[in-house]
Amino acid sequence: MNKPIPSSQEIADGESVRDRIMTRLLERRNEFVSGEDLSAAAGVSRTAVWKHIHVMEQWGFVFDSSPKKGYRMTTVPDLLVGPLLKPRLPQSCVLGRHVVFLPETASTNAVAMELAASGAADGTLVTAWEQTGGRGRRGHAWSSPRGGLWMSLVLQHALPLARAAELTLLASVAVRRAVKDAWGLTADIKWPNDLLIAGRKVCGILAEIRADGESVQHAVLGIGINSAIEADAFPDELAAIATSLQAVAGRSVPNLTLASAILRELEPMYLDLCRGGSGFLAVAEEWRSASITLGRHIAVRTANRTHTGTAVRMDDSGALHLLVDGGETIVIHSGDVLF
Ligand code: BTN
């Protein structure tokens, strides 16, 4: 079931063989396409075509097949593969220009970091059906069963390191807009970039950065959304603090709709940041108005200790200013807010 991770050269060369077969079948959906036609479109033998069709069946595609007429695609699953995602994005898009789908992987962030280091193009998107070792912020694990949206973007722009924190803040605003757009749900933002609905977490964002001095060499922006996950599928330790969009809304929305909305929202923000533009400042008001952290009495766990006090503001770099109980205001760059 596991698909080997393609090399960044293969990704740069364009669609994989399987993507070409999928695209051809999608173009002529509900019509029979001969094995000969598919093997010519993909440049592989008919036996290889058959093997790819078999894998697609395992992923939820349904085909009618006839020895004389070939294959007819009758059912298309909600899967974050290139041939289904890319038609929903602008043609000249950077984010999602290449899509690497892995049915099961430890962590899309880990794969994206490897691809980034080996030169994968800016905007390459790694997606998975299921992660077995999902990574959360500050070394936490991230539960990632099927149904959720698990994706990581390879970012190759040499941003100044001082501006890298803006990536996750921008992403939180982009995801919030997309959740509103796709699901009609209004999420709150908990500093720095958790999205919550009715006090329970529905989305987490994790940026991993490789820096060279003061400049980002490459970064990976990982976004995890509890979208189409059954309410009872969360492990006991998460049941009280996490929920899914499906559980809240009582209906489901395809991950393809949500992922494409996120990428469309995020792209102009990312390009603006790359151009040295206003970055987070442009959406800071929106972030602040959605924040459930600012103005509250909270505890913040940092690497060394837990501070309690009132969250007085977030500055333009994304740092939290906490008026510590009985003390002065401290500036926290990274931590977990507990309330
Ligand atoms: C958090 O702790 O809130 C951040 C969670 C980030 C999870 C996403 S899921 C896709 C990507 N791959 C990972 O291993 N982590 C991120």
Residues whose N, C-alpha, C, O or C-beta is under 5 A from the ligand:
A	BS01	BTN	S107 T108 N109 G133 G134 R135 G136 R137 W142 W150 M151 S152 G204 I205 L206 G222 I223 G224
